[in-house]
């Protein structure tokens, strides 16, 4: 299992939310560029960047983010407000390693079908799409976790798999930002239902012990954010772990 450090951006600042609540944010006194440089200079080669404004349909961060991303040598997993097929393909063609799709995939049934056809035109593109599943008590949430979907969790996973998407970023909102441990039971349910999905765990990770607990499952990677900013997990620990886990990514 590979650890992917996270940077969440809101109003141009590096933040972490608690339970996905924009009113429960912690701002960190570091710029986006400084955080990226810190990761890169310490040997990180893959980073997770979320535009929280974009998730709500506000793209005021986007140009600045893209300008910074273009300058980094790290591979980037990017999400937040991606609403069109053109956006997805432009990001993939521009060098973004992975593109996360969430709200549009849930609210527009034809979006995933069209995306499946489009990414199928290039050999590696389907592998670079990440389906975001943000879950609160097994209810799928979207639009910055402000809206609820009637689609059942496992039904949604099955539909994505049928269309050729197999990489999922699953966040348990109950766990997010609390540093109380990862959603082991939720991930076990998902993997028992679909053992061959490439699952990325997110939310609640607070220690290297949590990382070890996740690694016992068939999880490909995990996203760690607040635990780094709160000095629960060091970048050096992440680097050492990832050197042993490169084949899992």
C-alpha positions as CSV (number, residue, x, y, z in Angstrom):
1,X,0.0,0.0,0.0
2,X,1.3,3.4,-1.0
3,X,0.8,6.6,1.0
4,X,-0.2,9.7,-0.9
5,X,0.2,13.0,0.9
6,X,-2.7,15.5,0.5
7,X,-3.1,19.2,0.0
8,X,-6.6,20.6,0.2
9,X,-7.1,24.2,-1.0
10,X,-9.9,26.5,0.1
11,X,-9.9,30.2,-0.9
12,X,-6.3,29.9,-1.9
13,X,-5.2,28.6,1.5
14,X,-4.0,25.1,2.6
15,X,-6.7,23.7,4.9
16,X,-8.2,20.6,6.4
17,X,-11.9,20.2,7.0
18,X,-13.6,18.2,9.8
19,X,-16.3,15.8,8.5
20,X,-16.3,17.7,5.2
21,X,-17.8,20.8,6.9
22,X,-16.6,24.0,5.3
23,X,-17.4,25.8,8.5
24,X,-15.1,23.5,10.5
25,X,-11.8,24.2,8.8
26,X,-8.2,24.4,10.0
27,X,-6.0,26.8,8.1
28,X,-2.2,26.1,7.9
29,X,0.4,28.9,7.7
30,X,2.0,27.6,4.6
31,X,1.5,28.3,0.9
32,X,0.5,25.8,-1.7
33,X,3.8,26.2,-3.5
34,X,5.7,25.8,-0.2
35,X,3.8,22.6,0.7
36,X,4.5,21.1,-2.7
37,X,8.1,22.0,-2.5
38,X,8.4,20.5,1.0
39,X,7.0,17.2,-0.3
40,X,9.1,17.1,-3.4
41,X,12.3,18.0,-1.6
42,X,11.7,15.2,0.8
43,X,11.4,12.6,-1.9
44,X,7.7,12.4,-2.4
45,X,6.8,11.6,-6.0
46,X,3.0,11.4,-5.8
47,X,0.6,14.0,-4.3
48,X,-3.1,14.4,-3.9
49,X,-4.5,17.9,-4.5
50,X,-8.2,18.8,-4.0
51,X,-9.7,22.2,-4.9
52,X,-12.5,22.6,-2.3
53,X,-13.8,25.7,-3.9
54,X,-14.0,23.8,-7.2
55,X,-16.0,21.1,-5.5
56,X,-18.7,23.7,-4.9
57,X,-18.5,25.1,-8.4
58,X,-16.2,28.0,-7.6
59,X,-13.1,27.9,-9.9
60,X,-11.3,30.9,-8.5
61,X,-8.4,28.7,-7.3
62,X,-8.0,26.7,-10.5
63,X,-5.6,28.9,-12.5
64,X,-3.2,29.3,-9.6
65,X,-3.3,25.6,-8.8
66,X,-2.6,24.6,-12.4
67,X,0.3,27.0,-12.7
68,X,1.9,25.5,-9.6
69,X,1.1,21.9,-10.6
70,X,2.8,22.4,-14.0
71,X,6.0,23.3,-12.3
72,X,6.3,20.2,-10.1
73,X,8.0,17.0,-11.1
74,X,5.7,15.0,-8.9
75,X,2.8,13.0,-10.2
76,X,-0.5,14.6,-9.2
77,X,-3.9,13.1,-8.3
78,X,-6.3,16.0,-8.8
79,X,-10.0,16.6,-8.0
80,X,-12.5,19.3,-7.3
81,X,-15.2,20.6,-9.6
82,X,-14.5,18.5,-12.6
83,X,-17.8,18.6,-14.5
84,X,-17.1,17.9,-18.2
85,X,-15.5,15.3,-20.4
86,X,-13.3,18.0,-21.9
87,X,-12.0,18.9,-18.5
88,X,-11.0,15.3,-17.8
89,X,-9.3,14.7,-21.1
90,X,-7.5,18.1,-21.0
91,X,-6.2,17.3,-17.5
92,X,-5.0,13.9,-18.5
93,X,-3.4,15.2,-21.7
94,X,-1.7,18.0,-19.7
95,X,0.2,15.6,-17.6
96,X,-2.0,15.2,-14.5
97,X,-1.4,11.6,-13.5
98,X,-4.9,10.9,-12.2
99,X,-8.2,12.8,-12.4
100,X,-10.9,12.4,-9.7
101,X,-14.5,12.6,-10.7
102,X,-17.3,12.8,-8.2
103,X,-20.4,14.9,-8.4
104,X,-21.0,14.8,-12.1
105,X,-20.5,11.0,-12.2
106,X,-23.2,10.6,-9.5
107,X,-25.8,13.2,-10.7
108,X,-25.5,12.7,-14.5
109,X,-26.0,9.1,-15.5
110,X,-24.8,9.7,-19.0
111,X,-21.5,11.3,-17.9
112,X,-19.8,8.1,-16.9
113,X,-21.0,6.4,-20.1
114,X,-19.6,9.1,-22.2
115,X,-16.4,9.3,-20.1
116,X,-16.0,5.5,-20.5
117,X,-16.2,5.8,-24.3
118,X,-13.8,8.8,-24.4
119,X,-11.1,7.4,-22.1
120,X,-11.3,4.1,-23.9
121,X,-9.7,5.8,-26.9
122,X,-6.3,6.0,-25.2
123,X,-4.8,2.9,-23.6
124,X,-3.8,4.3,-20.2
125,X,-6.6,6.8,-19.6
126,X,-9.1,4.5,-17.9
127,X,-6.4,3.6,-15.4
128,X,-5.9,7.3,-14.6
129,X,-9.6,8.0,-13.7
130,X,-10.5,7.9,-10.0
131,X,-14.1,7.6,-8.9
132,X,-14.7,9.5,-5.7
133,X,-17.1,7.9,-3.3
134,X,-17.7,10.2,-0.3
135,X,-19.8,8.3,2.3
136,X,-21.7,9.3,5.4
137,X,-23.3,6.3,7.1
138,X,-23.1,4.5,3.8
139,X,-25.0,7.3,2.0
140,X,-23.1,8.8,-0.9
141,X,-22.6,12.5,-0.7
142,X,-21.6,15.0,-3.4
143,X,-21.3,18.7,-4.2
144,X,-18.7,19.3,-1.5
145,X,-20.5,16.7,0.6
146,X,-23.6,19.0,0.9
147,X,-26.0,16.8,-1.1
148,X,-27.1,13.2,-0.7
149,X,-27.6,10.6,-3.5
150,X,-30.4,8.0,-3.5
151,X,-28.0,5.6,-5.2
152,X,-26.9,2.7,-3.0
153,X,-23.2,2.5,-2.4
154,X,-22.6,-1.0,-3.8
155,X,-24.9,-0.4,-6.8
156,X,-22.8,2.6,-7.7
157,X,-19.6,0.6,-7.4
158,X,-21.1,-2.1,-9.7
159,X,-22.2,0.5,-12.3
160,X,-18.7,2.0,-12.4
161,X,-17.1,-1.4,-12.8
162,X,-19.4,-2.3,-15.6
163,X,-18.3,0.9,-17.4
164,X,-14.6,0.0,-17.0
165,X,-13.7,2.1,-14.0
166,X,-12.0,0.3,-11.2
167,X,-10.0,2.8,-9.2
168,X,-12.0,4.3,-6.3
169,X,-11.2,7.0,-3.7
170,X,-13.4,6.3,-0.7
171,X,-13.8,8.8,2.1
172,X,-15.8,8.1,5.2
173,X,-17.0,11.5,6.2
174,X,-17.6,10.5,9.8
175,X,-13.9,9.8,10.0
176,X,-12.6,12.8,8.0
177,X,-10.5,15.3,9.8
178,X,-10.9,13.7,13.2
179,X,-7.6,11.7,13.4
180,X,-9.6,8.9,15.0
181,X,-8.5,6.0,12.7
182,X,-9.5,4.9,9.2
183,X,-12.9,3.4,8.2
184,X,-11.7,-0.2,8.3
185,X,-15.2,-1.8,8.4
186,X,-16.4,0.3,5.4
187,X,-13.4,-0.7,3.3
188,X,-13.8,-4.4,4.3
189,X,-17.4,-4.2,3.0
190,X,-16.3,-2.7,-0.3
191,X,-13.6,-5.2,-0.8
192,X,-15.8,-8.1,0.1
193,X,-18.3,-6.9,-2.4
194,X,-15.7,-6.2,-5.1
195,X,-12.3,-7.8,-4.3
196,X,-10.6,-6.6,-7.4
197,X,-11.2,-2.8,-7.2
198,X,-8.2,-0.6,-6.7
199,X,-9.2,1.1,-3.5
200,X,-7.7,4.4,-2.2
201,X,-8.5,5.0,1.5
202,X,-9.1,8.5,2.8
203,X,-10.2,10.0,6.1
204,X,-9.3,9.6,9.7
205,X,-5.7,8.3,9.3
206,X,-3.8,9.5,12.4
207,X,-0.7,7.3,12.8
208,X,1.6,4.7,11.2
209,X,-0.4,2.1,13.1
210,X,-3.5,3.1,11.0
211,X,-1.4,2.7,7.9
212,X,-0.4,-0.8,9.0
213,X,-4.0,-1.7,9.7
214,X,-5.1,-0.5,6.2
215,X,-2.2,-2.4,4.7
216,X,-3.6,-5.7,6.0
217,X,-6.5,-5.2,3.6
218,X,-6.2,-5.3,-0.2
219,X,-6.0,-1.5,-0.4
220,X,-3.7,0.0,-3.1
221,X,-3.0,3.3,-1.5
222,X,-4.2,5.8,1.1
223,X,-4.4,9.6,1.3
224,X,-2.9,11.3,4.4
225,X,-3.4,14.9,5.2
226,X,-4.2,16.2,8.6
227,X,-1.9,13.7,10.3
228,X,1.0,15.2,8.5
229,X,0.1,18.8,9.3
230,X,-0.5,17.9,13.0
231,X,2.9,16.1,13.1
232,X,1.3,12.7,13.8
233,X,3.1,11.2,10.7
234,X,6.3,12.6,9.3
235,X,7.2,12.9,5.7
236,X,10.3,10.8,6.4
237,X,8.1,8.0,7.7
238,X,6.0,8.3,4.5
239,X,9.1,8.2,2.3
240,X,10.5,5.1,4.1
241,X,7.1,3.3,3.8
242,X,6.7,4.1,0.1
243,X,10.1,2.9,-0.8
244,X,8.9,-0.5,0.2
245,X,5.5,-0.2,-1.5
246,X,6.2,1.1,-5.0
247,X,4.6,-2.0,-6.6
248,X,1.2,-1.3,-4.9
249,X,0.5,2.1,-6.4
